[in-house]
Amino acid sequence: MYPEIKPLSPELKSLQERLQAQGVKYAMASFVDIHGLCKGKVVPMSHFDRMMQGSELFTGAALDGVPQDISDDEVGTIPDPASATVLPWNPEIVWFASDLHLVGQPFEACNRTILKGVLDQAAAMGYRFNLGIETEFFILKDTATGFGPVSDRDHLPKAAYALPTLLDNYKILDRIVSAMNGLGWDVYSFDHEDAQGQFETDFTYCDALTMADRLTFFRFMVKELAREQGYFASFMPKPYSNQTGSGAHYNMSLADLATGENLFEDANDPCGLSKLGYQFIAGVLRHAKAIVAVTCPTVNSYKRLVRKGSMSGFTWAPVYICYGDNNRTNMLRIPMGGGRVECRAADISTNLYLGAAMILAAGLEGIREGLDPGAPHTENMYNYSLAELKTLGIETLPKTLGEAIADFAADPLSKTVMGPLMYQTYVDFKTQEWEAYHCHVSDWEIERYLKFF
């Protein structure tokens, strides 16, 4: 049943008219499931007024991790006008990120609403959470034997920064980057990453809610643009067992809500980071094991979080719960010049609404309690033995999704951030995912054991 429809505000009416003048015929009211994947309905622009007021209803029980029974009232989408994004590959359609409502009230298990709740806590403390994401992903094609890179020259064991194979992929990469810049995202570089067929785009940071909307749309868009050219994009963290995986490093800072001043900057600090930034780091380190269950949310994620295993040597992924200066062997890094903190324990399968909510809440706790993370590590952390790390008091990140979910379930921060309903949903869903994985007999097991015993 549709809610009561009121006349559009002048601002929304102007938006509708502007979109229709551009040739937009349809609007998408989009939200995400537990994986951070886009779901939604498409509405003719003649019904724009209804859509913007919550007319589009969804049965949560039909989706992964939207905690509803089939007998429950449907959830409805309330689109955010500020998120309006005309599809670069089909300018007749506009996409809106939306919040879920239930019976006229915000739905407590809505991913976007969960992030907004923690952002409100930051705002109450006088902060805006700024976030940049380094998007790593694969562009691949189907082959007779499975899949592989687009370029037949993309076979180097150390493929990072290779210009010939970057140019072999120019057509699809230019399509992606041009689309991003057409949306105003300001891409400042892109490159061939360490694995074959792997690429990265870097674009300007913004507030965390906008960035979460953008990453959600980015994965949707890149898959469609790759498909246009006969390829497919993969945001699987580690599709090759012998090559590096795809991260999604969180580059974070807090700004003064009133002035926009970066509160993590301190030119007098050796790392360029303020006391507030160090307190933020300490909070994240305290809750690192629970955070990684959300920033690295799949079984496959933990094939990436290992010391070695890639063809180029180290995996470039963090293993230890520690921080340092411009040093990529720590979970948290203070990049050259300071003023921000980079979390390297995140991969491209992350649901950024939930991941950003967890990491921000942990950082705010560190600030409220005035936590001290200790001295930064400037050495190569991979060179320590486990015994030496234990002496230093440095713990390791979870080694499997099962371990991570156990840590998530045991940390009180998880329920505080997600709320009781989404907390239990996340624990149950991911536990089932881990158990399902253990019921699967892999090719590795067949090869190793079938004729061995």
C-alpha positions as CSV (number, residue, x, y, z in Angstrom):
1,M,0.0,0.0,0.0
2,Y,1.4,3.3,-1.0
3,P,2.0,6.0,1.7
4,E,0.1,9.3,1.4
5,I,1.6,11.2,-1.5
6,K,2.2,14.9,-0.9
7,P,3.2,17.6,-3.4
8,L,7.0,17.6,-4.1
9,S,9.1,20.3,-2.4
10,P,10.4,23.0,-4.8
11,E,13.8,21.4,-4.6
12,L,12.6,17.9,-5.6
13,K,10.3,19.3,-8.3
14,S,13.3,21.2,-9.7
15,L,15.4,18.0,-9.6
16,Q,12.6,16.1,-11.4
17,E,12.4,18.8,-14.1
18,R,16.2,19.0,-14.5
19,L,16.5,15.2,-15.0
20,Q,13.6,15.0,-17.4
21,A,15.2,17.9,-19.4
22,Q,18.4,15.8,-19.7
23,G,16.4,13.0,-21.2
24,V,16.0,10.8,-18.1
25,K,13.0,8.5,-18.4
26,Y,13.4,6.2,-15.4
27,A,14.6,6.4,-11.8
28,M,16.2,3.6,-9.7
29,A,15.4,3.5,-6.0
30,S,18.4,1.5,-4.9
31,F,19.6,0.0,-1.6
32,V,22.0,-2.7,-0.6
33,D,21.9,-6.2,0.8
34,I,24.3,-7.6,3.4
35,H,27.0,-7.9,0.6
36,G,26.7,-4.2,-0.3
37,L,25.2,-5.1,-3.7
38,C,22.6,-2.9,-5.3
39,K,19.0,-3.9,-5.2
40,G,16.0,-1.8,-6.1
41,K,13.2,-1.0,-8.5
42,V,12.9,1.2,-11.6
43,V,10.2,3.8,-11.7
44,P,9.0,6.0,-14.6
45,M,9.8,9.7,-14.0
46,S,6.0,10.3,-14.1
47,H,5.9,8.6,-10.7
48,F,9.0,10.3,-9.3
49,D,6.9,12.0,-6.6
50,R,5.7,8.7,-5.3
51,M,9.2,7.1,-5.4
52,M,10.8,9.9,-3.5
53,Q,8.2,9.5,-0.7
54,G,8.6,5.8,-0.2
55,S,6.2,4.1,-2.7
56,E,8.6,1.3,-3.6
57,L,8.2,-1.7,-1.3
58,F,10.4,-4.8,-0.9
59,T,10.1,-8.1,0.8
60,G,13.3,-8.3,2.9
61,A,13.0,-12.1,3.2
62,A,13.8,-12.4,-0.5
63,L,17.2,-10.9,0.0
64,D,20.5,-11.9,1.7
65,G,20.8,-10.4,5.1
66,V,17.8,-8.2,5.2
67,P,16.3,-9.6,8.4
68,Q,12.6,-10.1,7.8
69,D,10.2,-13.0,7.7
70,I,7.9,-13.5,4.7
71,S,5.0,-12.5,6.9
72,D,6.5,-9.1,7.8
73,D,5.5,-5.8,6.4
74,E,7.6,-4.8,3.4
75,V,10.5,-2.3,3.7
76,G,10.3,0.8,1.6
77,T,13.0,3.0,0.0
78,I,13.4,6.7,0.8
79,P,15.9,7.9,-1.9
80,D,18.5,10.5,-1.1
81,P,18.2,13.3,-3.6
82,A,21.9,14.3,-3.1
83,S,22.9,10.9,-4.5
84,A,21.2,11.3,-7.9
85,T,23.6,9.6,-10.4
86,V,22.7,9.3,-14.1
87,L,24.0,6.0,-15.5
88,P,27.0,6.8,-17.7
89,W,26.2,3.7,-19.9
90,N,22.4,4.5,-20.1
91,P,21.6,8.2,-19.6
92,E,17.9,7.5,-19.7
93,I,18.1,6.2,-16.1
94,V,19.1,7.9,-12.8
95,W,20.2,6.0,-9.7
96,F,19.5,7.0,-6.1
97,A,21.0,5.6,-3.0
98,S,18.2,5.0,-0.6
99,D,17.5,4.4,3.1
100,L,15.1,1.6,4.1
101,H,12.0,2.4,6.2
102,L,9.5,0.1,7.8
103,V,6.0,1.3,8.5
104,G,7.0,4.9,8.2
105,Q,10.1,4.7,10.4
106,P,13.8,4.1,9.6
107,F,14.5,0.3,9.4
108,E,17.0,-0.5,12.1
109,A,18.9,-3.1,10.0
110,C,19.4,-0.7,7.0
111,N,23.1,-0.7,6.1
112,R,23.1,3.0,5.1
113,T,21.1,4.0,8.2
114,I,23.6,2.2,10.4
115,L,26.5,4.3,8.9
116,K,24.4,7.5,9.3
117,G,23.9,6.7,13.0
118,V,27.7,6.6,13.6
119,L,28.2,9.7,11.5
120,D,25.7,11.5,13.7
121,Q,27.8,10.5,16.7
122,A,30.8,12.0,15.1
123,A,28.9,15.2,14.2
124,A,27.8,15.5,17.9
125,M,31.5,15.5,18.8
126,G,32.1,18.2,16.1
127,Y,33.6,16.0,13.5
128,R,33.0,15.1,9.8
129,F,34.4,11.7,8.7
130,N,36.3,12.0,5.4
131,L,37.0,8.8,3.5
132,G,38.9,7.8,0.4
133,I,38.9,4.3,-1.1
134,E,41.6,2.8,-3.3
135,T,39.6,0.6,-5.7
136,E,41.4,-2.5,-6.8
137,F,39.7,-4.9,-9.2
138,F,40.2,-7.4,-12.0
139,I,39.1,-7.0,-15.6
140,L,39.0,-10.5,-17.1
141,K,37.6,-12.5,-19.9
142,D,36.2,-16.0,-20.1
143,T,38.5,-18.6,-21.8
144,A,38.3,-22.2,-22.8
145,T,40.0,-23.2,-19.6
146,G,38.3,-20.8,-17.2
147,F,39.2,-17.1,-17.1
148,G,42.3,-14.9,-17.7
149,P,43.4,-11.3,-18.4
150,V,42.2,-9.4,-21.4
151,S,45.8,-8.9,-22.8
152,D,47.8,-11.9,-24.0
153,R,50.9,-10.0,-22.9
154,D,49.6,-9.8,-19.3
155,H,51.6,-12.7,-18.0
156,L,54.5,-11.1,-16.0
157,P,55.1,-12.6,-12.5
158,K,55.5,-9.0,-11.3
159,A,52.9,-7.2,-13.3
160,A,52.6,-4.0,-11.2
161,Y,52.8,-0.7,-13.1
162,A,53.3,-2.4,-16.5
163,L,52.5,0.2,-19.2
164,P,52.1,-2.1,-22.2
165,T,49.4,-4.2,-20.6
166,L,47.8,-1.1,-19.2
167,L,47.5,0.2,-22.7
168,D,46.2,-3.1,-24.0
169,N,43.3,-2.5,-21.6
170,Y,43.0,1.2,-22.5
171,K,39.6,1.0,-24.0
172,I,37.9,-0.4,-21.0
173,L,40.0,1.6,-18.5
174,D,39.3,4.9,-20.4
175,R,35.6,4.1,-20.3
176,I,35.7,3.5,-16.5
177,V,37.8,6.6,-15.7
178,S,35.8,8.9,-18.1
179,A,32.6,7.7,-16.5
180,M,34.0,8.5,-13.0
181,N,35.2,11.9,-14.0
182,G,31.9,12.6,-15.8
183,L,30.2,12.0,-12.4
184,G,32.6,14.5,-10.8
185,W,34.7,12.0,-8.8
186,D,38.0,13.5,-9.8
187,V,40.2,10.5,-10.7
188,Y,43.8,11.5,-10.2
189,S,45.6,8.3,-11.3
190,F,45.0,4.7,-12.4
191,D,47.5,1.8,-13.0
192,H,48.1,-1.9,-13.5
193,E,48.3,-3.5,-10.1
194,D,50.4,-6.4,-9.0
195,A,48.4,-9.3,-10.3
196,Q,47.6,-10.2,-14.0
197,G,44.4,-8.4,-15.1
198,Q,44.3,-6.3,-11.9
199,F,43.9,-2.5,-11.9
200,E,43.4,0.3,-9.5
201,T,41.7,3.7,-9.7
202,D,42.4,6.5,-7.2
203,F,39.9,9.3,-6.9
204,T,39.4,12.2,-4.5
205,Y,38.1,11.6,-1.0
206,C,34.8,13.0,0.3
207,D,32.5,12.5,3.3
208,A,32.0,8.9,4.3
209,L,28.3,8.6,3.3
210,T,29.0,9.9,-0.2
211,M,32.0,7.7,-0.5
212,A,30.0,4.6,0.5
213,D,27.3,5.5,-2.1
214,R,30.1,6.0,-4.7
215,L,31.8,2.7,-4.0
216,T,28.5,0.9,-4.1
217,F,27.7,2.5,-7.5
218,F,31.3,2.0,-8.7
219,R,31.1,-1.8,-8.5
220,F,27.7,-1.8,-10.2
221,M,29.0,0.5,-12.9
222,V,32.3,-1.2,-13.6
223,K,30.6,-4.6,-14.0
224,E,28.2,-3.1,-16.6
225,L,31.0,-1.3,-18.5
226,A,33.2,-4.4,-18.7
227,R,30.2,-6.4,-19.9
228,E,29.6,-3.9,-22.7
229,Q,33.1,-4.8,-24.1
230,G,32.7,-8.6,-23.7
231,Y,34.7,-8.8,-20.5
232,F,33.8,-9.2,-16.8
233,A,34.9,-7.3,-13.8
234,S,35.6,-9.2,-10.6
235,F,35.6,-7.7,-7.1
236,M,36.5,-11.1,-5.6
237,P,39.3,-10.4,-3.1
238,K,41.7,-13.1,-4.4
239,P,40.8,-15.0,-7.6
240,Y,44.3,-16.3,-8.1
241,S,45.9,-18.5,-5.4
242,N,49.4,-17.5,-6.5
243,Q,48.9,-13.8,-7.1
244,T,48.0,-10.8,-4.9
245,G,44.4,-9.9,-4.1
246,S,42.4,-6.7,-4.4
247,G,42.4,-4.3,-1.5
248,A,40.1,-1.3,-0.8
249,H,42.3,0.7,1.5
250,Y,40.3,3.1,3.7
251,N,42.1,6.5,3.8
252,M,40.5,8.3,6.8
253,S,40.6,11.7,8.5
254,L,38.3,13.7,10.7
255,A,37.5,17.3,9.8
256,D,36.1,20.1,11.9
257,L,32.4,20.1,11.2
258,A,32.2,23.9,11.2
259,T,35.4,24.9,9.3
260,G,36.4,21.8,7.4
261,E,39.9,21.9,8.9
262,N,41.7,18.5,8.8
263,L,42.0,17.6,12.5
264,F,44.5,14.8,11.8
265,E,47.2,17.2,10.5
266,D,50.1,18.2,12.7
267,A,53.2,19.6,10.9
268,N,55.2,19.3,14.1
269,D,54.7,15.5,14.5
270,P,57.3,13.2,13.0
271,C,54.5,11.3,11.1
272,G,52.5,14.5,10.5
273,L,49.6,13.2,12.6
274,S,47.8,15.0,15.4
275,K,47.1,13.6,18.9
276,L,43.5,13.2,17.8
277,G,44.7,11.0,14.9
278,Y,46.8,8.8,17.3
279,Q,43.8,8.3,19.6
280,F,41.7,7.3,16.6
281,I,44.3,4.8,15.6
282,A,44.3,3.3,19.2
283,G,40.6,2.8,19.1
284,V,40.8,1.0,15.7
285,L,43.6,-1.3,16.9
286,R,41.6,-2.1,20.0
287,H,38.7,-3.4,17.9
288,A,40.7,-4.6,14.8
289,K,39.6,-8.2,15.0
290,A,35.9,-7.3,15.0
291,I,36.4,-4.7,12.3
292,V,38.1,-7.0,9.9
293,A,35.1,-9.3,9.9
294,V,33.3,-6.5,8.1
295,T,36.1,-4.9,6.1
296,C,37.1,-8.4,4.9
297,P,33.7,-10.2,4.8
298,T,34.2,-13.3,2.8
299,V,35.8,-16.7,3.0
300,N,38.1,-15.7,0.2
301,S,39.2,-12.5,2.0
302,Y,41.4,-14.5,4.3
303,K,43.3,-16.1,1.4
304,R,44.6,-12.5,0.9
305,L,45.5,-11.8,4.6
306,V,48.7,-13.9,4.7
307,R,52.4,-13.1,4.9
308,K,53.4,-14.6,1.6
309,G,51.9,-16.6,-1.2
310,S,51.9,-14.2,-4.2
311,M,54.2,-14.6,-7.2
312,S,55.9,-11.2,-6.4
313,G,56.8,-12.2,-2.9
314,F,54.8,-10.6,-0.1
315,T,51.1,-10.3,-0.4
316,W,51.1,-6.6,0.4
317,A,48.2,-7.3,2.8
318,P,48.5,-6.7,6.5
319,V,48.8,-9.6,9.0
320,Y,49.5,-7.9,12.3
321,I,47.5,-5.5,14.5
322,C,49.9,-2.6,14.6
323,Y,50.5,0.8,13.0
324,G,53.4,2.7,11.5
325,D,54.5,5.6,9.4
326,N,54.7,5.3,5.6
327,N,55.1,1.6,6.0
328,R,52.9,-0.9,4.2
329,T,53.6,-3.8,6.5
330,N,51.3,-2.4,9.2
331,M,47.5,-2.8,9.4
332,L,47.3,1.0,9.8
333,R,49.6,3.3,8.0
334,I,50.2,7.0,8.2
335,P,51.0,7.9,4.6
336,M,53.8,10.3,3.7
337,G,52.9,13.9,4.7
338,G,50.5,12.7,7.4
339,G,47.0,14.1,7.9
340,R,45.3,10.8,7.3
341,V,45.3,7.2,8.4
342,E,45.1,4.3,6.0
343,C,43.6,1.0,7.0
344,R,45.0,-1.7,4.8
345,A,42.9,-4.5,6.3
346,A,40.1,-4.0,3.9
347,D,39.4,-5.7,0.5
348,I,37.2,-4.7,-2.4
349,S,34.3,-7.0,-1.4
350,T,33.7,-4.8,1.6
351,N,30.3,-3.4,2.3
352,L,31.5,0.1,2.9
353,Y,28.4,1.2,4.8
354,L,29.0,-1.3,7.5
355,G,32.8,-1.3,7.3
356,A,33.0,2.5,7.7
357,A,30.5,2.4,10.6
358,M,32.6,-0.1,12.5
359,I,35.9,1.6,12.0
360,L,34.6,5.1,12.7
361,A,32.9,3.9,15.9
362,A,36.2,2.3,17.0
363,G,38.1,5.5,16.3
364,L,35.6,7.7,18.1
365,E,35.9,5.4,21.1
366,G,39.7,5.9,21.1
367,I,39.2,9.7,21.0
368,R,36.6,9.7,23.8
369,E,38.8,7.6,26.0
370,G,42.1,9.3,25.1
371,L,43.7,6.0,24.1
372,D,47.4,5.9,23.2
373,P,48.6,3.5,20.4
374,G,52.2,3.5,21.5
375,A,55.1,4.2,19.2
376,P,54.7,3.7,15.5
377,H,56.5,0.8,13.8
378,T,58.9,1.9,11.0
379,E,60.5,-1.6,10.4
380,N,59.4,-4.4,8.1
381,M,56.9,-6.3,10.3
382,Y,57.1,-9.4,8.1
383,N,60.7,-9.9,9.2
384,Y,59.7,-10.7,12.8
385,S,59.1,-14.2,14.0
386,L,55.8,-15.0,15.8
387,A,57.7,-15.4,19.0
388,E,59.2,-11.9,18.6
389,L,55.8,-10.4,17.8
390,K,54.4,-12.0,20.9
391,T,57.2,-10.4,23.0
392,L,56.3,-7.1,21.4
393,G,52.6,-7.6,22.3
394,I,51.5,-7.6,18.7
395,E,48.6,-9.8,17.8
396,T,47.7,-11.2,14.4
397,L,44.5,-10.5,12.5
398,P,42.0,-13.4,12.2
399,K,43.2,-16.1,9.8
400,T,39.8,-17.2,8.6
401,L,36.3,-15.8,8.3
402,G,35.3,-18.2,11.1
403,E,37.8,-16.6,13.5
404,A,36.8,-13.1,12.4
405,I,33.1,-13.7,13.0
406,A,33.8,-15.2,16.5
407,D,35.8,-12.0,17.3
408,F,33.0,-9.8,15.9
409,A,30.4,-11.6,18.0
410,A,32.5,-11.3,21.1
411,D,33.2,-7.5,20.8
412,P,30.5,-5.3,22.4
413,L,31.2,-2.6,19.8
414,S,29.7,-4.8,17.1
415,K,26.2,-4.8,18.6
416,T,26.5,-1.1,19.6
417,V,27.2,-0.1,16.0
418,M,24.9,-2.5,14.2
419,G,22.0,-2.7,16.6
420,P,20.7,-6.0,18.0
421,L,18.9,-7.1,14.8
422,M,21.7,-6.5,12.3
423,Y,24.3,-7.7,14.7
424,Q,22.6,-11.1,15.0
425,T,21.8,-11.2,11.3
426,Y,25.5,-10.6,10.4
427,V,26.8,-13.2,12.9
428,D,24.2,-15.8,11.7
429,F,24.7,-15.1,8.0
430,K,28.4,-15.2,8.0
431,T,28.6,-18.2,10.3
432,Q,26.4,-20.1,7.8
433,E,28.7,-18.9,5.0
434,W,31.7,-20.3,6.8
435,E,30.0,-23.6,7.6
436,A,28.9,-23.9,4.0
437,Y,32.4,-23.5,2.8
438,H,33.5,-26.4,5.1
439,C,31.0,-28.7,3.5
440,H,32.5,-28.1,0.1
441,V,35.2,-30.5,-1.2
442,S,37.7,-28.5,-3.1
443,D,39.9,-29.4,-6.1
444,W,42.9,-29.1,-3.8
445,E,41.5,-31.8,-1.6
446,I,40.7,-34.1,-4.5
447,E,44.2,-33.6,-6.0
448,R,45.9,-34.2,-2.7
449,Y,43.9,-37.0,-1.1
450,L,41.9,-38.9,-3.7
451,K,44.7,-41.4,-4.6
452,F,47.0,-40.6,-1.7
453,F,45.3,-42.9,0.9
